[in-house]
Amino acid sequence: MPRKLTELKRPVPSDLEIAQSIDPIPISQIAEEVGILPEELIPYGNDKAKVRLEVRDRLANRPNGKYILVTAITPTPLGEGKSTTTVGLAQALGAHLGKVAFANVRQPSQGPTFGIKGGAAGGGYSQIIPMEDFNLHLTGDIHAITAANNLLAAAIDTRMHHESYQSDESLFNRLCPPDKAGNRRFSPIMLRRLKKLGIDKTDPNDLTPEEISRFVRLDIDPDTITWRRVVDTNDRYLRKILIGLGPKEKFQRETGFDITVASEIMAILALTTSLADMRERLGKMVVAMSRSGEPITADDLGVGGALTVLMKDAIMPNLMQTLEGTPAFVHAGPFANIAHGNSSIVADQIALKLAGPDGYVITEAGFGADIGMEKFFDIKCRYSGLVPDAVVLVATIRALKMHGGGPRVVAGRPLDPAYTEENLELVEKGAANLVVHIKNALKYGVPVVVAVNRFITDTDAEVELVRKIAMEAGAEDAVMSNHWADGGAGAVDLGKAVIAAAEKPSNFKFLYDLDLPIKTKIEIIAKEIYGAGSVTYSELAEKQIQTYTENGFDKLPICMAKTHLSLSTDPKLKGAPKGFEVHVREVRASVGAGFIFPLLGEMSTMPGLPTRPAFYDVDIDLETGRVVGLF
């Protein structure tokens, strides 16, 4: 199945030109060769397919493959090539070292695709194909999340609308209308609400007036609503909006839009383990509090089942392939700075079973290790029960120079000569950032391999200096990798280093105990991972922590929302700062996803577009029907 690339062009063409020059292997053939049965595959054309979760159950007794996490040092705004490294490493293991290997990555948002960063299919000769499908609609999972999220948003405002002018009796007659014989019935989701209220009755006619009032009236406090609408586009002017301006509406309120991948439903898709588990998580999502201080959930609003119906196909991972025919699962796409930043648990579980005891599953965590890796370990691994065998920490000479005091790196502008000429002093000083991330990974008891993602201007002396510093900091190995230019062949040495590291004993442990108070868990992450000296809280954050603790949400793991451009909460603070203050301005509870969500500093959950967005270059060739200008 895997095929070595033989015609590597120089100079390396654009990502799109490379991707369109390779004919994908039929996805049915990829599936068959990795052991997926025809009835477990749902093709979406010839190049991609969804995989039913039943394959995992069929292979339940098969030992798992080796589980490898790819993360990175604190990146420049250009990114340091984690996705490219994930794909290149999988190609090296599969096409060049004779191993069964899967690349498991997130589906990208169309926000960055049409904004600045571009797609996430990898790059150069280490890509997932078809890259146009990968970076655009794929099989519609993100659209399903948008639909589900906005249905819930509509349900909130609709319920407030109808409660604002109707009596308890009127609400009851509409929620449980009598038939011609005078009989009423509860829908199954209504029985869930009755159980929550402690009302052990199944016949609507048996409810007392007081029970009817408790059942029909959610009495949502509009000031506590945390659920926002979403769209998968960078649209800064939707960050804050006023709704209810129509002449027939009963109220107005301020709200806003987030980008779809910031939705709690995206996090649930990434963290769920089965359809039944997803149904429970969706129903438990807390969207607001009542005026009496009770959490209001999606099931209280009667919409949990409908959300699951909208998401029933999205739970199945998407099977694709790399340029060299290595299988790849593309599933879920939460951002790492405003969510937990990892692909789905079910994709990893399926891949690990298909890979078997001699195979490898390479998965990627978003942004730097202080964000994506920490959340992979402390959130994803808690819910999956999976234990990683090794960490690959991606570094670039460019990023190390930036952390050493190099000039500002700005997306869309040419790099300063400091980044294209040898400068060992900048590299050595900036390597302090690398050392922090190595030591942080080692706190979890997992072996670390540093991958130096090589650029054409990097010198041998700079690469050797990084290797020396990394080894002294405790890395198992530090390897230069040239997979962008050479595909899997350029990552063979990295592959060998990963194979060796994954054979080392792992003493995996979590950073904190879930039974600790919310503040203690926040402070452990801030001090142990970021290097903070203290943590402060706004008055709002203090009140929210108290409310969540009173409602029993304090035993959840922590998902910090912070800038990805610094170990601190100040994006301008580079290198390895120490002793800074972390300020928690707001704390949200993603109860369905299963984490507490502190917002550090000024984090936006809706990105904006730059002066010259990437969409200027995107078009279609009307003669061939092919996409042009996509990266």
Secondary structure as the mmCIF struct_conf table of DSSP 4:
data_model
#
loop_
_struct_conf.conf_type_id
_struct_conf.id
_struct_conf.beg_label_comp_id
_struct_conf.beg_label_asym_id
_struct_conf.beg_label_seq_id
_struct_conf.end_label_comp_id
_struct_conf.end_label_asym_id
_struct_conf.end_label_seq_id
BEND BEND1 ARG A 10 PRO A 11
HELX_RH_AL_P HELX_RH_AL_P1 ASP A 15 SER A 21
BEND BEND2 ILE A 22 ILE A 22
HELX_LH_PP_P HELX_LH_PP_P1 ASP A 23 PRO A 26
HELX_RH_AL_P HELX_RH_AL_P2 ILE A 27 VAL A 34
TURN_TY1_P TURN_TY1_P1 GLY A 35 GLY A 35
HELX_RH_3T_P HELX_RH_3T_P1 PRO A 38 GLU A 40
STRN STRN1 LEU A 41 PRO A 43
BEND BEND3 TYR A 44 ASP A 47
STRN STRN2 ALA A 49 VAL A 51
TURN_TY1_P TURN_TY1_P2 LEU A 53 LEU A 53
HELX_RH_AL_P HELX_RH_AL_P3 GLU A 54 ARG A 58
TURN_TY1_P TURN_TY1_P3 LEU A 59 ASN A 61
BEND BEND4 ARG A 62 ARG A 62
HELX_LH_PP_P HELX_LH_PP_P2 PRO A 63 ASN A 64
STRN STRN3 LYS A 66 ALA A 72
BEND BEND5 ILE A 73 THR A 74
HELX_LH_PP_P HELX_LH_PP_P3 PRO A 75 THR A 76
TURN_TY1_P TURN_TY1_P4 PRO A 77 LEU A 78
HELX_RH_AL_P HELX_RH_AL_P4 LYS A 82 GLN A 91
HELX_RH_PI_P HELX_RH_PI_P1 ALA A 92 HIS A 96
BEND BEND6 LEU A 97 LEU A 97
STRN STRN4 ALA A 101 VAL A 105
HELX_LH_PP_P HELX_LH_PP_P4 ARG A 106 SER A 109
HELX_RH_AL_P HELX_RH_AL_P5 GLN A 110 PHE A 114
BEND BEND7 GLY A 115 LYS A 117
BEND BEND8 ALA A 121 ALA A 121
STRN STRN5 GLY A 122 GLY A 123
TURN_TY1_P TURN_TY1_P5 GLY A 124 TYR A 125
STRN STRN6 SER A 126 ILE A 129
BEND BEND9 PRO A 130 PRO A 130
HELX_RH_AL_P HELX_RH_AL_P6 MET A 131 ASN A 135
TURN_TY1_P TURN_TY1_P6 LEU A 136 THR A 139
BEND BEND10 GLY A 140 GLY A 140
HELX_RH_AL_P HELX_RH_AL_P7 ASP A 141 GLU A 163
TURN_TY1_P TURN_TY1_P7 SER A 164 TYR A 165
HELX_RH_AL_P HELX_RH_AL_P8 ASP A 168 LEU A 175
BEND BEND11 CYS A 176 CYS A 176
TURN_TY1_P TURN_TY1_P8 LYS A 180 ALA A 181
BEND BEND12 GLY A 182 GLY A 182
HELX_RH_AL_P HELX_RH_AL_P9 PRO A 188 LEU A 197
TURN_TY1_P TURN_TY1_P9 GLY A 198 GLY A 198
HELX_RH_3T_P HELX_RH_3T_P2 PRO A 204 ASP A 206
HELX_RH_AL_P HELX_RH_AL_P10 PRO A 209 VAL A 216
STRN STRN7 ILE A 220 ILE A 220
HELX_RH_3T_P HELX_RH_3T_P3 PRO A 222 THR A 224
STRN STRN8 ARG A 229 VAL A 231
BEND BEND13 ASP A 232 THR A 233
HELX_RH_3T_P HELX_RH_3T_P4 ARG A 236 LEU A 238
BEND BEND14 ARG A 239 LYS A 240
STRN STRN9 ILE A 241 ILE A 243
BEND BEND15 GLY A 246 GLY A 246
TURN_TY1_P TURN_TY1_P10 PRO A 247 LYS A 248
BEND BEND16 LYS A 250 LYS A 250
STRN STRN10 ARG A 253 THR A 255
STRN STRN11 PHE A 257 ILE A 259
HELX_RH_3T_P HELX_RH_3T_P5 THR A 260 ALA A 262
BEND BEND17 SER A 263 SER A 263
HELX_RH_AL_P HELX_RH_AL_P11 GLU A 264 LEU A 271
BEND BEND18 SER A 274 SER A 274
HELX_RH_AL_P HELX_RH_AL_P12 LEU A 275 LYS A 284
STRN STRN12 VAL A 286 MET A 289
STRN STRN13 SER A 290 SER A 290
TURN_TY1_P TURN_TY1_P11 ARG A 291 SER A 292
BEND BEND19 GLY A 293 GLY A 293
STRN STRN14 PRO A 295 THR A 297
TURN_TY1_P TURN_TY1_P12 ALA A 298 GLY A 302
HELX_RH_AL_P HELX_RH_AL_P13 GLY A 304 MET A 311
TURN_TY1_P TURN_TY1_P13 LYS A 312 ILE A 315
BEND BEND20 MET A 316 MET A 316
HELX_LH_PP_P HELX_LH_PP_P5 PRO A 317 PRO A 317
STRN STRN15 ASN A 318 THR A 322
TURN_TY1_P TURN_TY1_P14 LEU A 323 GLU A 324
BEND BEND21 GLY A 325 GLY A 325
STRN STRN16 PRO A 327 VAL A 330
BEND BEND22 ALA A 336 ALA A 339
STRN STRN17 ASN A 342 ASN A 342
HELX_RH_AL_P HELX_RH_AL_P14 ILE A 345 ALA A 355
TURN_TY1_P TURN_TY1_P15 PRO A 357 ASP A 358
STRN STRN18 TYR A 360 GLU A 364
STRN STRN19 ALA A 365 ALA A 365
BEND BEND23 GLY A 366 GLY A 368
HELX_RH_PI_P HELX_RH_PI_P2 ALA A 369 MET A 373
HELX_RH_AL_P HELX_RH_AL_P15 GLU A 374 LYS A 375
HELX_RH_PI_P HELX_RH_PI_P3 PHE A 376 LYS A 380
HELX_RH_AL_P HELX_RH_AL_P16 CYS A 381 SER A 384
BEND BEND24 ASP A 389 ASP A 389
STRN STRN20 ALA A 390 ALA A 395
HELX_RH_AL_P HELX_RH_AL_P17 ILE A 397 HIS A 403
TURN_TY1_P TURN_TY1_P16 GLY A 404 GLY A 405
HELX_LH_PP_P HELX_LH_PP_P6 GLY A 406 VAL A 409
TURN_TY1_P TURN_TY1_P17 ALA A 411 GLY A 412
BEND BEND25 ARG A 413 ARG A 413
HELX_LH_PP_P HELX_LH_PP_P7 PRO A 414 ASP A 416
HELX_RH_3T_P HELX_RH_3T_P6 PRO A 417 TYR A 419
TURN_TY1_P TURN_TY1_P18 THR A 420 THR A 420
BEND BEND26 GLU A 421 GLU A 421
HELX_RH_AL_P HELX_RH_AL_P18 LEU A 424 LYS A 443
TURN_TY1_P TURN_TY1_P19 TYR A 444 GLY A 445
STRN STRN21 VAL A 448 ASN A 453
TURN_TY1_P TURN_TY1_P20 ILE A 456 THR A 457
HELX_RH_AL_P HELX_RH_AL_P19 ASP A 460 GLU A 472
TURN_TY1_P TURN_TY1_P21 ALA A 473 GLY A 474
BEND BEND27 GLU A 476 GLU A 476
STRN STRN22 ASP A 477 SER A 481
HELX_RH_AL_P HELX_RH_AL_P20 HIS A 483 ASP A 486
HELX_RH_3T_P HELX_RH_3T_P7 GLY A 487 ALA A 491
HELX_RH_AL_P HELX_RH_AL_P21 VAL A 492 ALA A 502
TURN_TY1_P TURN_TY1_P22 GLU A 503 GLU A 503
BEND BEND28 LYS A 504 LYS A 504
BEND BEND29 LEU A 511 TYR A 512
TURN_TY1_P TURN_TY1_P23 LEU A 514 ASP A 515
BEND BEND30 LEU A 516 LEU A 516
HELX_RH_AL_P HELX_RH_AL_P22 ILE A 518 ILE A 525
HELX_RH_PI_P HELX_RH_PI_P4 ALA A 526 TYR A 530
BEND BEND31 GLY A 533 GLY A 533
STRN STRN23 SER A 534 TYR A 537
HELX_RH_AL_P HELX_RH_AL_P23 GLU A 539 GLU A 550
TURN_TY1_P TURN_TY1_P24 ASN A 551 GLY A 552
TURN_TY1_P TURN_TY1_P25 ASP A 554 LYS A 555
BEND BEND32 LEU A 556 LEU A 556
STRN STRN24 ILE A 558 ILE A 558
STRN STRN25 ALA A 561 ALA A 561
BEND BEND33 HIS A 564 THR A 569
TURN_TY1_P TURN_TY1_P26 PRO A 571 LYS A 572
BEND BEND34 GLY A 575 GLY A 575
BEND BEND35 GLY A 579 GLY A 579
STRN STRN26 GLU A 581 SER A 590
TURN_TY1_P TURN_TY1_P27 VAL A 591 GLY A 594
STRN STRN27 PHE A 595 LEU A 600
BEND BEND36 GLY A 601 GLU A 602
BEND BEND37 THR A 605 MET A 606
BEND BEND38 THR A 611 ARG A 612
HELX_RH_3T_P HELX_RH_3T_P8 ALA A 614 ASP A 617
STRN STRN28 ASP A 619 ILE A 620
TURN_TY1_P TURN_TY1_P28 LEU A 622 THR A 624
STRN STRN29 VAL A 627 VAL A 628
#
